[in-house]
Amino acid sequence: MSLPKRATIYFDAEIHRALRLKAAATDRSVSDMVNDAVKIALSEDAEDIASFDEREREKSVNSETVVRSLKRRGKI
């Protein structure tokens, strides 16, 4: 594991207070909580990118075509 890097982050005062209270209640540091939240966000981004990659070759259909098809088939 690499050594931690230092960064300065500015939080809204109410968010910072909530973080400090949660950190105290869960016996964790604010830094650990922020690191975990960022890891989750990056993981979600990676999942989104994978989904886009999987669907890259799918045929694109515009909304007008879909609406016309629905109307033609009596669905709307």
Secondary structure by P-SEA (a helix, b strand, c coil): cccbbbbbbbccaaaaaaaaaaaaaacccaaaaaaaaaaaaaaaaaaaaaaaaaacccccccaaaaaaaaaaaccc
